[in-house]
Amino acid sequence: EEEAKALVEKLTQAQVDEFVRKYRIDVDMKAAEMQKMLEAKLNQRFDFVEKKSDPNSGGDDSDYNEKEEDMSNMAAIIEAALAVELNPIKQELASFKTSETSKARLQSLNDKLTGCKDETFKAKALKDFARMKFETDDEFQKYLTETGNDILTANQMNNLVEKQWKTILLKANILSSITEKNHLLLK
């Protein structure tokens, strides 16, 4: 599976287009061979008589036009068949790229969140991220920058709360100590 992922990651649009072009050439050649083989078999089975040209038509261009039309119809059929066959591959490739992009973005967010002291903020950021859709890398980078700023603010608030809590505990210890001393003095 990892080898397949590595190979798919290396594929470019140009490589896929080149494959499609070569595949079409191969299919066109096989279709032409099949057409010739079919004509040869039909000629063996039936006695064909050449069609007389219509004096009003202006010549023998009708055979050429029919063959050209047949070839363009065949090319359209082959192109449609290729589109049907390649569409799932293109969808799978797009899905894989989307998945890999999401994983990379989640890793970037996790890296950014490692500096956050507020576990509640971390959990909320990860939960919200799972619901977000970013159309471009610029949108994601903007979100990541904003999240970094929010982390700084959360850390500052956390530090302030810790300092205030330490002050409260210190005052409580002092008050407790004074109360004990007063209690001892009163005895």
C-alpha positions, 0 to 999 in steps of 0.5 A: 500500500505504501509503494502504491501511495508513493507511486501515486504521489509521483504521478503528475497531470502530464504523466497521466495525459501522456498515458491517455494519449498513448492509450488512445493511439493504441486503441485507435490502432486496434480499432483500425486493425479490427475494421480491416479484419471485419472488412476482409471477413465480410468480403470473403463471405459476401460478393460486394458490388461497388456502388455507382456514384450519383451523377448529381453528387459531383464525384466519388467524395461520398465514400471518403466522407463516409469513412471520415465520418465513421472514423470521427464517430469511432474516435468519439466512441473511444474517447467516451470509453476512455473517459469512463475508464479513467474517471474512477482513476482520476477520482481515486487520485484526487481523493488520495491527494485530498487525504494526504493534504488533510493529514499534512495539515492536521500534523501542522496544526498538532505541531502548532498546538504542542506549545499550548498549555491549555488542554481545553483549547487544544481539544476544541481546536482539534475538534473544530479542525475536523469540521473545517474545509480549506479551499486553498493552502493560503486559507489554511496558512491563514487559519494556522497563523490565527491559531498560533496567535490564539495559542499565545493569548491562551498561554498568556491567560494561563500564565496570568491565572497561574500567577493569581492562583499562586498568590491566592494560595500564598495568601491562604497559607499566610492566613492559615498560618496566622489563624493557627498562631492566633489559635495557639496564642488564645489557648 
